[in-house]
Amino acid sequence: MITKYINKGIALSAAIFMLGSCTPDNVEGNGLEQGTLDASFKVSKTSENHYLLKRNYNNYLNSRWNIDDDGYNNGKGEENIFLPDAGTYVIQHQAVGIGGVVGGTGSETIVVPTSDPISGNMIQGGRFDTPDEIAKWNIHKISASGAQWVFANGKATIVASAGNQQAIYQAVNVVAGQKYSIDMVASSDTALVDTWFEVYVLNSIPATGQDVGGSVYRNINTWDGCGKSQFKGKVSSVGCNSSKNGGIYTATTTGTVYLVIKCGGTTVNSLSVDKVEFRRTQ
């Protein structure tokens, strides 16, 4: 944002001079018209797994970026991104003009040949795209009924009502003293009502019918003000209480832990998760 400071005395004198010396023949437009917007952009590789996104034009107010269908977020004309996992990524960019009008969407595809040796995702099947990926996950039944996770359409989706809850989990091997970053994409086409969505790391899985508790590493909670309207994006962005642990788990011992995703509530019509991540940060 650029702020211009003007000497008021000079400006007033200039205005009086202009008023007395000339009269415009014709004035067209109101200065608020938006020309054609072009959201195209270029991608350049800066180092292994790192890329620079740079929009081609600057004749609009704002940029919104959607990295691999994680949801649109406000950004700058240039964005440096890190793609630690091998795969094909579709990057989208929206140009936002006067009045918040989206004037078009540009799209580019990035193919990442190899995963980063340190920050590669340790979760298996985090995209829920194939039967093999889905088979990596387990369901932990807490309530006897009234809550159910379903794996379909490349997502894990829960429907819950009347305060019932259920969890899914996966085992992960960690090293004592190492820090691990946890995140995922969450979405809901409808508002949640009296709903809790919580992510834990446990040393063991409770017996069937027992609740899950402990430190919360990611959270969507309607009492804290998030999830009350339609949403889609990484939980680090659309969730609440992210500062509680910052999504960072520090392993206290070497061995197997369990990443647990729990959800329940009064009205959960279709809360979905995708692209679950558990990564070393050092």
C-alpha positions in Angstrom: 0.0 0.0 0.0 1.4 3.4 -1.0 0.4 6.5 1.0 0.9 10.0 -0.5 1.4 13.0 1.7 0.4 16.4 0.1 1.1 19.9 1.4 -2.4 21.3 1.8 -1.3 24.9 1.1 0.3 24.0 -2.2 -2.7 21.8 -3.2 -5.2 24.6 -2.4 -3.2 27.2 -4.4 -2.9 24.8 -7.3 -6.6 24.2 -7.2 -7.5 27.9 -7.3 -5.1 28.5 -10.1 -6.5 25.7 -12.2 -10.1 26.9 -11.5 -9.3 30.4 -12.7 -7.2 29.5 -15.7 -9.1 26.7 -17.5 -12.4 24.9 -17.7 -12.4 21.3 -18.9 -14.4 20.7 -22.1 -15.6 17.2 -21.1 -15.2 14.7 -18.3 -15.7 11.0 -18.9 -15.9 8.2 -16.3 -15.7 8.4 -12.5 -12.2 6.9 -11.9 -13.7 3.8 -10.5 -14.0 1.7 -13.6 -12.0 -1.5 -13.8 -10.5 -2.6 -17.1 -10.1 -6.1 -18.2 -8.3 -8.3 -15.7 -5.7 -10.9 -16.7 -4.9 -13.4 -13.9 -2.2 -15.3 -15.8 1.1 -15.9 -14.1 4.5 -17.6 -14.5 6.1 -20.4 -12.5 9.9 -20.7 -12.1 11.8 -23.2 -10.1 14.1 -21.6 -7.5 15.6 -24.8 -6.0 14.5 -28.3 -5.4 10.8 -28.4 -4.3 10.7 -24.6 -4.2 8.9 -22.4 -6.8 8.2 -18.8 -7.5 4.8 -17.7 -8.7 4.7 -14.3 -10.4 1.6 -12.7 -11.9 2.0 -11.2 -15.3 0.0 -8.0 -14.8 -0.5 -5.5 -12.0 -3.6 -3.7 -13.2 -5.7 -4.9 -10.3 -5.9 -4.6 -6.5 -5.2 -8.0 -5.1 -4.2 -11.6 -5.8 -5.7 -14.7 -4.4 -3.8 -18.0 -4.7 -5.1 -21.6 -4.6 -2.3 -24.1 -4.1 -3.3 -27.6 -5.1 -7.0 -27.0 -4.3 -6.3 -26.0 -0.7 -8.7 -23.1 -1.0 -8.1 -19.5 -2.1 -6.1 -17.2 0.2 -5.1 -13.6 -0.3 -1.6 -13.1 -1.4 1.0 -11.0 -3.1 1.9 -10.5 -6.8 4.8 -12.8 -6.1 4.7 -15.9 -3.9 7.4 -18.4 -3.0 6.0 -21.8 -2.3 7.4 -25.1 -1.0 6.0 -28.4 -2.4 7.8 -31.1 -0.3 6.0 -34.1 -1.8 6.4 -35.6 -5.3 3.4 -35.2 -7.5 1.4 -33.1 -9.8 0.0 -29.8 -8.5 -2.5 -27.4 -10.1 -1.9 -23.8 -9.0 -4.7 -21.2 -9.5 -4.6 -17.5 -9.3 -7.4 -15.0 -9.2 -7.2 -11.3 -10.0 -9.3 -9.1 -7.7 -10.3 -5.7 -9.0 -12.3 -2.7 -7.8 -15.1 -3.6 -5.5 -13.7 -7.1 -4.8 -14.7 -8.3 -8.2 -12.8 -11.4 -9.4 -11.9 -10.7 -13.0 -10.6 -14.1 -14.0 -8.6 -17.2 -13.0 -5.2 -18.3 -14.2 -3.9 -21.8 -13.9 -0.5 -23.5 -14.1 0.6 -27.1 -13.4 3.7 -28.0 -11.5 5.2 -31.5 -11.6 7.5 -32.2 -8.6 9.7 -35.2 -9.4 11.0 -36.1 -5.9 9.9 -35.6 -2.3 12.0 -33.5 0.0 14.2 -35.8 2.2 13.4 -34.1 5.4 10.0 -32.5 5.0 8.3 -35.2 2.9 4.9 -36.2 4.3 5.1 -39.1 6.7 1.4 -39.9 6.5 0.5 -42.6 4.1 -2.7 -42.2 2.1 -3.3 -38.7 3.2 -5.2 -37.9 0.0 -7.7 -40.8 0.3 -7.7 -41.2 -3.4 -7.4 -45.0 -3.8 -8.4 -48.1 -1.9 -4.8 -48.6 -0.9 -4.6 -45.1 0.6 -7.8 -45.6 2.4 -6.6 -48.9 3.9 -3.9 -47.0 5.7 -6.6 -45.5 8.0 -8.5 -46.9 11.0 -11.8 -45.9 12.5 -12.0 -45.4 16.3 -15.5 -45.7 17.5 -16.3 -43.5 20.5 -20.1 -43.1 20.4 -22.2 -46.2 19.8 -24.0 -44.5 16.9 -24.9 -41.1 15.5 -21.4 -40.3 14.1 -19.7 -41.9 11.1 -16.6 -41.3 9.0 -16.9 -42.3 5.4 -14.0 -42.6 2.8 -15.2 -41.6 -0.6 -14.6 -39.1 -3.5 -11.0 -38.5 -2.4 -11.9 -37.4 1.1 -12.7 -38.6 4.6 -16.1 -37.2 5.5 -18.0 -37.3 8.8 -21.7 -36.9 9.5 -22.6 -36.5 13.2 -25.6 -35.4 15.2 -26.9 -35.2 18.8 -23.5 -34.7 20.3 -22.1 -38.0 19.0 -18.4 -38.3 17.8 -16.0 -40.6 16.1 -12.3 -40.6 15.2 -9.9 -41.9 12.5 -6.2 -42.5 13.1 -2.9 -43.7 11.6 0.3 -44.9 13.2 3.5 -42.8 12.6 7.1 -43.5 13.6 8.8 -40.6 15.3 12.3 -39.8 16.8 12.7 -38.3 20.2 13.4 -34.6 20.2 12.3 -34.1 16.6 9.5 -31.6 15.9 6.7 -32.4 13.4 4.2 -30.1 11.7 0.6 -31.2 11.4 -2.0 -29.8 9.0 -4.7 -30.9 6.5 -7.4 -29.4 4.3 -10.8 -29.3 5.8 -14.1 -28.2 4.2 -17.8 -28.0 4.8 -20.5 -26.9 2.4 -22.8 -26.0 5.4 -22.3 -24.3 8.7 -21.4 -26.5 11.7 -23.6 -26.4 14.8 -22.1 -27.0 18.3 -19.2 -28.9 16.7 -15.7 -29.9 17.7 -13.0 -31.0 15.3 -9.7 -31.9 17.1 -6.4 -33.4 16.1 -4.2 -35.3 18.6 -1.0 -37.3 18.7 -1.3 -40.2 21.2 1.1 -42.8 22.4 -1.7 -45.5 22.2 -5.3 -45.7 21.0 -8.0 -45.9 23.6 -10.3 -48.9 23.7 -13.4 -48.8 21.6 -16.0 -46.6 23.2 -13.5 -44.5 25.0 -13.0 -40.8 24.3 -9.8 -39.3 22.9 -8.1 -36.5 24.9 -4.8 -34.7 25.4 -3.0 -31.9 23.7 -4.9 -30.5 20.6 -2.7 -29.7 17.7 -5.3 -28.5 15.2 -8.9 -27.4 16.0 -12.2 -26.3 14.4 -14.6 -25.4 17.2 -17.8 -23.4 16.8 -17.6 -22.2 20.4 -14.4 -20.5 19.5 -15.9 -18.9 16.5 -14.8 -21.0 13.5 -16.8 -23.3 11.3 -20.0 -21.2 11.6 -20.2 -20.7 7.8 -19.1 -22.6 4.7 -15.4 -23.0 4.6 -12.5 -24.7 2.8 -8.8 -24.5 3.4 -6.0 -25.7 5.5 -7.0 -26.1 9.2 -4.0 -23.8 10.0 -6.0 -21.1 8.2 -9.7 -21.9 8.7 -9.4 -23.4 12.2 -9.1 -21.7 15.6 -6.8 -21.9 18.6 -3.9 -22.5 16.2 -1.6 -20.7 18.6 -2.2 -23.3 21.3 0.5 -25.7 19.9 1.0 -24.1 16.5 0.4 -27.4 14.9 3.8 -28.6 16.1 4.3 -31.9 17.9 7.6 -32.6 19.7 8.3 -36.3 20.1 9.3 -37.2 23.7 10.4 -40.8 22.8 11.4 -42.7 19.7 8.8 -45.1 18.5 5.2 -45.3 17.3 2.6 -42.6 17.9 -0.9 -42.2 16.5 -2.2 -39.2 14.6 -5.9 -39.0 15.6 -8.6 -36.9 14.0 -11.8 -36.6 16.0 -15.0 -34.9 15.2 -18.5 -34.7 16.7 -21.3 -32.3 17.4 -25.0 -31.4 17.3 -25.1 -30.9 13.5 -22.2 -32.0 11.3 -23.7 -32.5 7.8 -20.5 -33.2 5.8 -17.2 -32.0 7.2 -14.4 -33.4 5.0 -10.7 -33.7 5.4 -8.0 -34.2 2.7 -4.3 -33.9 2.2 -3.4 -34.8 5.8 0.2 -33.9 6.6 2.7 -34.9 9.3 6.2 -33.6 8.5 9.5 -33.2 10.1 10.4 -29.5 10.6 14.2 -29.9 11.3 
